[in-house]
Structures are given as structure tokens and as C-alpha cells.
Amino acid sequence: MSIYVDADACPVKAEVEKVGTRHRAQMFVVSNGGLRPSQNPLVETVIVPDGPDVADMWIAERVGPGDVVITGDIPLAAKCVEAGAQVLKHNGEPLTQANIGNVLATRDLMSDLRAADPFRQGGGKGFTKADRSRFLDALERALRAAKHSGA
């Protein structure tokens, strides 16, 4: 069981490290750089070259059943779900076989709407304490499930 964190713009890196350490899980924090490496021996900071989706590809090539992935990137989430991993968004929302198709379609629709109206502003919600709390609970449940699945 490993935890993979798509770390660029991830607001819950400290929470992942805290919960992951309690479960003695190997953690991979993947980014293009600019992050301070953790002193935790369970955390491996992975710096990938700059470029579109390089961190995503690094994660997608390694993840498998029994692993947990933390990402807000929907195409990466889809690849990880397909590989058998549990996937959580930063707000604790699980992305699963049951919902990833709808989430991808919504993402594509919103992208099309933004492209059609260049003056369209925002729409994104800020990250709240409630989101952080939901994430901690969801990560705890995901790691327990991964342990019980024999991974």
C-alpha cells in the first residue's frame, strides 16, 4: 500500500503525511519542484521535469490496486481508478468506477463553456476547514480499506 500525492497545488500534503505515517504507508509526493522535502523516512519527494502532465504520468505508471492517490486532476484520477487504486480529491470526495465517467464529462463540459465564453469568471469554491475535515476522514477510511484488502 502506497500513497501517491499529485503535490502541485495540493492543500492537504501535511494531512496526508500525518495520516500516512500513522498507517506506516510509503508516500510519494510528486511535483515539478518548489516543495520542501519532508524529513519523514516514509515520504519520498519526487521531482519530475517541467512539462504538461509529467507528474501525472509518473503517478499513473506506478499506481495499482491497494494504492491511494490524492489528486484534483480528473484525467489522472480516471487512469488511477482504471488501475485499481482508490482516488480522493482534496476535499475528500472519492473518485470511483461508479462516478468517474460523470466527473470527466462534467469537467469536459465546463472546459467547453469556459472556451466559449472567455469572460466567464471563477466558479471555483475556496478550500474550507470542512473540506479538510472531510479529506482526513476519507483518507483514514481509504487507508483502512486498503489494509483490509490485503494490499
N, CA and C of each residue as an Amber inpcrd file, in Angstrom:
protein
   453
   0.8440000  -1.1790000   0.0000000   0.0000000   0.0000000   0.0000000
   0.8880000   1.2400000   0.0000000   0.7030000   2.0700000  -1.0190000
   1.4230000   3.3400000  -1.1190000   0.4170000   4.4550000  -1.3400000
   0.8290000   5.6530000  -0.9590000   0.0210000   6.8400000  -1.2010000
   0.7870000   7.7000000  -2.1950000   0.1140000   8.1080000  -3.2510000
   0.6950000   8.9830000  -4.2610000  -0.0230000  10.3280000  -4.1860000
   0.7440000  11.4050000  -4.0390000   0.1690000  12.7390000  -3.9430000
   0.5900000  13.5520000  -5.1590000  -0.3970000  13.9850000  -5.9370000
  -0.1610000  14.9280000  -7.0260000   0.0010000  16.2800000  -6.3250000
   1.2460000  16.6360000  -6.0070000   1.5180000  17.6510000  -4.9860000
   1.4530000  19.1010000  -5.4530000   1.5590000  19.3630000  -6.7300000
   1.4740000  20.7580000  -7.1760000   0.0790000  21.2780000  -6.8350000
   0.0110000  22.3480000  -6.0790000  -1.2460000  22.9810000  -5.6670000
  -2.1180000  22.0820000  -4.7790000  -1.5150000  21.1400000  -4.0830000
  -2.2630000  20.2570000  -3.1840000  -2.3200000  20.8930000  -1.7920000
  -3.5250000  21.1950000  -1.2880000  -3.6390000  21.8590000   0.0150000
  -3.6020000  20.9120000   1.2200000  -3.4490000  19.6070000   0.9890000
  -3.5450000  18.6520000   2.0990000  -2.3000000  17.7620000   2.2400000
  -1.1450000  18.2600000   1.8130000   0.0850000  17.4570000   1.9110000
   0.4070000  17.1030000   3.3630000   0.2850000  18.0500000   4.2770000
   0.5940000  17.7850000   5.6920000  -0.3550000  16.7400000   6.2700000
  -1.6150000  16.8050000   5.8860000  -2.6000000  15.8390000   6.3760000
  -2.2960000  14.4380000   5.8470000  -1.8900000  14.3500000   4.5860000
  -1.5300000  13.0500000   4.0150000  -0.3590000  12.4620000   4.7880000
   0.6540000  13.2850000   5.0630000   1.8230000  12.7920000   5.7770000
   1.4480000  12.3170000   7.1810000   0.6070000  13.0580000   7.8530000
   0.1960000  12.6990000   9.2180000  -0.5530000  11.3600000   9.2380000
  -1.5650000  11.2280000   8.4010000  -2.3720000  10.0050000   8.3790000
  -1.5640000   8.8450000   7.8010000  -0.8040000   9.1050000   6.7400000
   0.0230000   8.0610000   6.1360000   1.0530000   7.5060000   7.1000000
   1.6440000   8.3790000   7.8990000   2.6360000   7.9400000   8.8870000
   1.9890000   7.0500000   9.9390000   0.8090000   7.4360000  10.3900000
   0.0960000   6.6230000  11.3820000  -0.1650000   5.2090000  10.8520000
  -0.4050000   5.0980000   9.5430000  -0.6680000   3.7880000   8.9190000
   0.6130000   3.1370000   8.3900000   1.7480000   3.7910000   8.5840000
   3.0520000   3.3000000   8.1090000   3.0490000   3.0300000   6.6000000
   2.4290000   3.9260000   5.8580000   2.3440000   3.7890000   4.4040000
   3.4910000   4.5520000   3.7390000   4.0400000   3.9810000   2.6800000
   5.0320000   4.6900000   1.8660000   4.2900000   5.7790000   1.1010000
   4.8300000   6.9970000   1.1110000   4.1850000   8.1210000   0.4400000
   5.1190000   8.7080000  -0.6110000   4.5680000   8.9880000  -1.7690000
   5.3000000   9.6240000  -2.8520000   4.6480000  10.9770000  -3.1220000
   5.3860000  12.0430000  -2.8900000   4.9020000  13.4030000  -3.1000000
   5.5340000  13.8920000  -4.3990000   4.7260000  13.9650000  -5.4600000
   5.2360000  14.1790000  -6.8140000   4.9060000  15.6000000  -7.2780000
   5.9430000  16.3250000  -7.7250000   5.7310000  17.6960000  -8.2070000
   6.8350000  18.0840000  -9.1920000   6.7090000  19.2960000  -9.7420000
   7.7360000  19.8430000 -10.6240000   8.8170000  20.5730000  -9.8330000
   8.7340000  20.5500000  -8.5320000   9.7300000  21.2170000  -7.6970000
   9.0940000  22.3110000  -6.8680000   9.9180000  22.9750000  -6.0890000
   9.4240000  24.0640000  -5.2630000   8.8590000  23.6230000  -3.9240000
   8.9250000  22.3330000  -3.6320000   8.4350000  21.8320000  -2.3510000
   9.6120000  21.5160000  -1.4410000   9.4370000  21.7910000  -0.1780000
  10.4690000  21.4290000   0.7970000  10.3500000  19.9330000   1.0840000
  11.4210000  19.1700000   0.8920000  11.3510000  17.7270000   1.1580000
  11.0590000  17.4500000   2.6300000  10.2770000  16.4270000   2.8850000
   9.9590000  16.0220000   4.2490000  11.1330000  15.2470000   4.8370000
  11.3140000  15.3520000   6.1440000  12.3450000  14.5670000   6.8330000
  11.8170000  13.1830000   7.1970000  10.5360000  12.9560000   6.9810000
   9.8910000  11.6870000   7.3030000  10.4460000  10.5870000   6.3860000
  10.9640000   9.4880000   6.9510000  11.5260000   8.4180000   6.1020000
  10.4680000   7.7060000   5.2480000   9.2050000   7.8630000   5.5680000
   8.1500000   7.2380000   4.7670000   7.7550000   8.0890000   3.5550000
   8.2400000   9.3270000   3.5100000   7.8750000  10.2530000   2.4310000
   9.0250000  10.3900000   1.4490000   8.7560000  10.0530000   0.2040000
   9.7360000  10.2620000  -0.8610000   9.2640000  11.4280000  -1.7180000
  10.0730000  12.4690000  -1.7780000   9.7530000  13.6180000  -2.6120000
  10.2770000  13.3220000  -4.0140000   9.3730000  13.3330000  -4.9830000
   9.7360000  13.0250000  -6.3670000   9.5990000  14.3070000  -7.1860000
  10.7150000  14.7650000  -7.7270000  10.7120000  15.9630000  -8.5750000
  10.8010000  15.4910000 -10.0260000   9.7910000  15.8500000 -10.7970000
   9.7620000  15.4680000 -12.2070000  10.0990000  16.6920000 -13.0580000
  10.5420000  16.4810000 -14.2980000  10.8460000  17.6270000 -15.1700000
   9.5830000  18.4490000 -15.4520000   9.8010000  19.7330000 -15.7590000
   8.6820000  20.5770000 -16.1710000   8.0870000  20.0250000 -17.4530000
   6.8070000  20.2450000 -17.6090000   6.1350000  19.7930000 -18.8130000
   4.7140000  19.4100000 -18.4880000   3.8730000  19.4410000 -19.5010000
   2.4700000  19.1210000 -19.2550000   2.3010000  17.6740000 -18.8090000
   1.6520000  17.5000000 -17.6870000   1.2400000  16.1790000 -17.1850000
   2.3890000  15.2210000 -16.8610000   3.6090000  15.7130000 -16.6490000
   4.7350000  14.8340000 -16.3520000   4.5330000  14.1610000 -14.9900000
   4.0970000  14.9310000 -13.9920000   3.8350000  14.3490000 -12.6660000
   2.7010000  13.3280000 -12.7540000   1.6820000  13.6500000 -13.5210000
   0.5490000  12.7310000 -13.6850000   1.0030000  11.4100000 -14.2990000
   1.8450000  11.5030000 -15.3210000   2.3280000  10.2820000 -15.9740000
   3.1650000   9.4460000 -15.0120000   3.9940000  10.1040000 -14.1820000
   4.8250000   9.3860000 -13.2170000   3.9350000   8.5770000 -12.2680000
   2.8880000   9.1980000 -11.7780000   1.9710000   8.5220000 -10.8580000
   1.2280000   7.3990000 -11.5820000   0.6520000   7.7010000 -12.7350000
  -0.1690000   6.7270000 -13.4620000   0.6190000   5.4750000 -13.8390000
   1.9210000   5.6140000 -14.0920000   2.7460000   4.4670000 -14.4760000
   3.0490000   3.5360000 -13.3040000   2.8750000   4.0100000 -12.0770000
   3.2800000   3.2310000 -10.9070000   2.1360000   2.7360000 -10.0260000
   1.0120000   3.3870000 -10.0820000  -0.0890000   3.0960000  -9.1660000
  -0.7910000   1.7840000  -9.5210000  -1.3280000   1.1310000  -8.4970000
  -2.0410000  -0.1230000  -8.7250000  -3.0300000  -0.4150000  -7.6140000
  -3.6080000  -1.6010000  -7.6350000  -4.5760000  -1.9840000  -6.6090000
  -3.9620000  -1.8770000  -5.2100000  -4.7430000  -1.3780000  -4.2630000
  -4.2780000  -1.2290000  -2.8940000  -3.6170000   0.1100000  -2.6310000
  -3.3390000   0.8960000  -3.6790000  -2.7430000   2.2110000  -3.5050000
  -3.8340000   3.2710000  -3.3700000  -3.4450000   4.4050000  -2.8120000
  -4.3450000   5.5440000  -2.6660000  -3.6910000   6.7310000  -3.3620000
  -4.4740000   7.4510000  -4.1670000  -3.9710000   8.5990000  -4.9150000
  -4.7500000   9.8370000  -4.4770000  -4.0210000  10.9240000  -4.2320000
  -4.6180000  12.2000000  -3.8740000  -4.3780000  13.1540000  -5.0370000
  -5.4580000  13.5850000  -5.6920000  -5.3160000  14.4810000  -6.8380000
  -6.6170000  15.2280000  -7.0990000  -6.4670000  16.3940000  -7.6900000
  -7.6130000  17.1400000  -8.1900000  -7.6800000  17.0560000  -9.7000000
  -6.7470000  16.3420000 -10.2990000  -6.6540000  16.2100000 -11.7550000
  -7.5500000  15.0590000 -12.1970000  -8.6240000  15.3660000 -12.8830000
  -9.6290000  14.3490000 -13.2150000  -9.1110000  13.3070000 -14.2170000
  -8.4000000  13.7010000 -15.2950000  -7.8640000  12.6550000 -16.1860000
  -6.8960000  11.7090000 -15.4680000  -6.0490000  12.2420000 -14.5780000
  -5.1670000  11.3780000 -13.7970000  -6.0020000  10.4620000 -12.9090000
  -7.0140000  11.0130000 -12.2670000  -7.8780000  10.2020000 -11.4060000
  -8.4850000   9.0440000 -12.1910000  -8.9260000   9.3070000 -13.4080000
  -9.5290000   8.2550000 -14.2360000  -8.5330000   7.1310000 -14.5100000
  -7.2940000   7.4860000 -14.8160000  -6.2640000   6.4620000 -15.0660000
  -5.9980000   5.6380000 -13.8030000  -5.9800000   6.3050000 -12.6590000
  -5.6950000   5.6080000 -11.4030000  -6.8440000   4.7070000 -10.9920000
  -8.0620000   5.1560000 -11.1820000  -9.2410000   4.3160000 -10.9030000
  -9.1850000   3.0750000 -11.7890000  -8.8570000   3.2790000 -13.0580000
  -8.7460000   2.1630000 -14.0040000  -7.6760000   1.1660000 -13.5660000
  -6.6080000   1.6650000 -12.9230000  -5.5160000   0.8060000 -12.4530000
  -5.8580000   0.0900000 -11.1420000  -7.0170000   0.4160000 -10.5700000
  -7.4500000  -0.2650000  -9.3550000  -7.1630000   0.4630000  -8.0610000
  -6.6620000   1.6940000  -8.1510000  -6.3490000   2.4650000  -6.9420000
  -7.5960000   3.1650000  -6.4190000  -7.5410000   3.5220000  -5.1390000
  -8.5520000   4.4000000  -4.5590000  -8.0820000   5.8280000  -4.8010000
  -8.9970000   6.7060000  -5.2100000  -8.6340000   8.0790000  -5.5270000
  -9.4840000   9.0360000  -4.7120000  -8.8240000  10.0250000  -4.1080000
  -9.5150000  11.0570000  -3.3540000  -9.1420000  12.4290000  -3.8840000
 -10.1650000  13.2880000  -4.0120000  -9.9020000  14.6970000  -4.2830000
  -9.5000000  15.3560000  -2.9670000  -8.9900000  16.5700000  -3.0400000
  -8.5010000  17.2780000  -1.8510000  -9.5920000  17.5260000  -0.8170000
 -10.8420000  17.5500000  -1.2550000 -11.9420000  17.7860000  -0.3160000
 -12.5190000  16.4860000   0.2470000 -11.8570000  15.3640000  -0.0430000
 -12.3040000  14.0730000   0.4790000 -13.2580000  13.3210000  -0.4280000
 -13.6780000  13.9270000  -1.5260000 -14.5990000  13.2570000  -2.4410000
 -13.8930000  12.0870000  -3.1260000 -14.4420000  10.8770000  -2.9720000
 -13.8260000   9.7360000  -3.6520000 -14.1910000   9.7250000  -5.1370000
 -13.2400000   9.3640000  -5.9640000 -13.4870000   9.1680000  -7.3910000
 -13.3730000   7.6690000  -7.6350000 -14.4470000   7.0860000  -8.1480000
 -14.5650000   5.6310000  -8.2530000 -15.0250000   5.2310000  -9.6510000
 -15.0630000   3.9210000  -9.8780000 -15.6030000   3.4090000 -11.1500000
 -17.0310000   3.9230000 -11.3610000 -17.7770000   4.0690000 -10.2580000
 -19.1860000   4.4640000 -10.3520000 -19.3800000   5.9270000 -10.7570000
 -18.4150000   6.8130000 -10.4140000 -18.6600000   8.2310000 -10.7000000
 -17.6480000   8.9000000 -11.6300000 -16.5590000   8.2360000 -11.9610000
 -15.5020000   8.9170000 -12.7260000 -15.9610000   9.3300000 -14.1210000
 -16.8290000   8.5520000 -14.7470000 -17.3360000   8.9180000 -16.0780000
 -18.0990000  10.2320000 -16.0410000 -18.9910000  10.3880000 -15.0570000
 -19.7480000  11.6310000 -14.9210000 -18.8470000  12.8030000 -14.5770000
 -17.8600000  12.5750000 -13.7130000 -16.9430000  13.6480000 -13.3270000
 -16.1270000  14.1060000 -14.5400000 -15.6610000  13.1610000 -15.3560000
 -14.9230000  13.5130000 -16.5810000 -15.8020000  14.3040000 -17.5490000
 -17.0500000  13.8650000 -17.7210000 -17.9620000  14.5460000 -18.6360000
 -18.2470000  15.9680000 -18.1610000 -18.4460000  16.1420000 -16.8590000
 -18.6950000  17.4730000 -16.3040000 -17.4750000  18.3700000 -16.5050000
 -16.2920000  17.8100000 -16.2840000 -15.0560000  18.5680000 -16.4820000
 -14.9470000  19.0450000 -17.9250000 -15.2200000  18.1430000 -18.8770000
 -15.1320000  18.4960000 -20.2910000 -16.1740000  19.5550000 -20.6610000
 -17.3890000  19.4210000 -20.1060000 -18.4410000  20.3980000 -20.3730000
 -18.0340000  21.7770000 -19.8610000 -17.5160000  21.8350000 -18.6430000
 -17.1020000  23.1200000 -18.0720000 -15.9480000  23.7280000 -18.8740000
 -15.0570000  22.8910000 -19.3500000 -13.9550000  23.3710000 -20.1800000
 -14.4930000  23.9920000 -21.4680000 -15.4760000  23.3230000 -22.0760000
 -16.1030000  23.8500000 -23.2970000 -16.8140000  25.1720000 -23.0330000
 -17.5150000  25.2690000 -21.9010000 -18.2120000  26.5100000 -21.5550000
 -17.2290000  27.6610000 -21.3570000 -16.1120000  27.3770000 -20.6760000
 -15.1010000  28.4240000 -20.4760000 -14.5060000  28.8550000 -21.8090000
 -14.2870000  27.9050000 -22.7100000 -13.7090000  28.2360000 -24.0150000
 -14.6850000  29.0710000 -24.8500000 -15.9760000  28.8060000 -24.7030000
 -16.9800000  29.5300000 -25.4790000 -17.1970000  30.9440000 -24.9530000
 -16.9220000  31.1800000 -23.6670000 -17.1410000  32.4950000 -23.0560000
 -15.8840000  32.9170000 -22.3030000 -14.9560000  33.5670000 -22.9970000
 -13.6820000  33.9220000 -22.3630000 -13.8410000  34.9070000 -21.1980000
 -15.0130000  35.5280000 -21.0670000 -15.2260000  36.4840000 -19.9790000
 -15.8290000  35.8240000 -18.7450000 -16.1220000  34.5410000 -18.8520000
 -16.6940000  33.8050000 -17.7120000 -15.6590000  33.7920000 -16.5810000
 -16.0790000  34.1820000 -15.4030000 -15.1610000  34.3030000 -14.2840000
 -15.4120000  33.2170000 -13.2490000 -14.3420000  32.7070000 -12.6740000
 -14.3880000  31.8630000 -11.4890000 -15.2900000  30.6610000 -11.5740000
 -16.1030000  30.5170000 -10.5480000 -16.9550000  29.3450000 -10.4400000
 -16.3940000  28.3510000  -9.4460000 -15.0930000  28.4390000  -9.1770000
 -14.4760000  27.5210000  -8.2290000 -14.7260000  27.9640000  -6.7990000
 -14.8560000  26.9940000  -5.9070000 -15.0640000  27.2970000  -4.4960000
 -13.7240000  27.2650000  -3.7780000 -13.6070000  28.0470000  -2.7200000
 -12.4060000  28.0400000  -1.9060000 -12.3300000  26.7720000  -1.0690000
 -11.1390000  26.4550000  -0.5940000 -10.9080000  25.2740000   0.2350000
 -11.2020000  25.6390000   1.6880000 -12.0910000  24.8870000   2.3420000
 -12.5590000  25.2370000   3.6860000 -12.0720000  24.2460000   4.7490000
 -12.2720000  24.6100000   6.0120000 -11.9660000  23.6980000   7.1140000
 -12.8050000  22.4350000   7.0030000 -14.0490000  22.5730000   6.5690000
 -14.9160000  21.4040000   6.3970000 -14.3540000  20.4710000   5.3200000
 -13.8090000  21.0410000   4.2380000 -13.1760000  20.2250000   3.1910000
 -11.9960000  19.4480000   3.7780000 -11.1840000  20.1220000   4.5830000
 -10.0140000  19.4930000   5.1990000 -10.4530000  18.3420000   6.1140000
 -11.4930000  18.5770000   6.8930000 -12.0100000  17.5600000   7.8050000
 -12.5570000  16.3550000   7.0270000 -13.3120000  16.6320000   5.9610000
 -13.8400000  15.5440000   5.1170000 -12.7010000  14.7490000   4.4950000
 -11.6430000  15.4630000   4.0710000 -10.5000000  14.7880000   3.4770000
  -9.8410000  13.8450000   4.4810000  -9.5940000  14.3300000   5.6950000
  -8.9550000  13.4960000   6.7230000  -9.7610000  12.2330000   6.9850000
 -11.0670000  12.3790000   7.0940000 -11.9390000  11.2270000   7.3290000
 -11.8910000  10.2560000   6.1450000 -11.9680000  10.7990000   4.9320000
 -11.9530000   9.9540000   3.7320000 -10.6190000   9.2260000   3.5780000
  -9.5070000   9.8960000   3.8710000  -8.1960000   9.2630000   3.7580000
  -8.0610000   8.1430000   4.7900000  -8.5080000   8.3880000   5.9880000
  -8.4720000   7.3600000   7.0380000  -9.2500000   6.1210000   6.5790000
 -10.4540000   6.3310000   6.0530000 -11.2700000   5.2050000   5.5750000
 -10.6080000   4.4870000   4.3960000 -10.0130000   5.2490000   3.4730000
  -9.3630000   4.6520000   2.3000000  -8.1710000   3.7920000   2.7110000
  -7.3750000   4.2670000   3.6640000  -6.2150000   3.5020000   4.0990000
  -6.6170000   2.2460000   4.8550000  -7.6620000   2.3470000   5.6750000
  -8.1640000   1.1510000   6.3620000  -8.6670000   0.1190000   5.3540000
  -9.3950000   0.5870000   4.3390000  -9.9090000  -0.3170000   3.3110000
  -8.7570000  -0.9750000   2.5580000  -7.7120000  -0.2120000   2.2530000
  -6.5540000  -0.7530000   1.5270000  -5.8580000  -1.8150000   2.3690000
  -5.7460000  -1.5990000   3.6660000  -5.1250000  -2.5840000   4.5430000
  -5.9440000  -3.8700000   4.5970000  -7.2560000  -3.7210000   4.6730000
  -8.1270000  -4.8920000   4.7960000  -8.2700000  -5.6480000   3.4840000
  -7.9090000  -4.9970000   2.3740000  -7.9950000  -5.6940000   1.0830000
  -6.7740000  -6.5840000   0.8660000  -5.8690000  -6.5390000   1.8270000
  -4.6860000  -7.4080000   1.7330000  -3.5470000  -6.7930000   0.9620000
  -3.6630000  -5.5060000   0.6330000  -2.6030000  -4.8540000  -0.1280000
  -1.4300000  -4.5330000   0.7620000
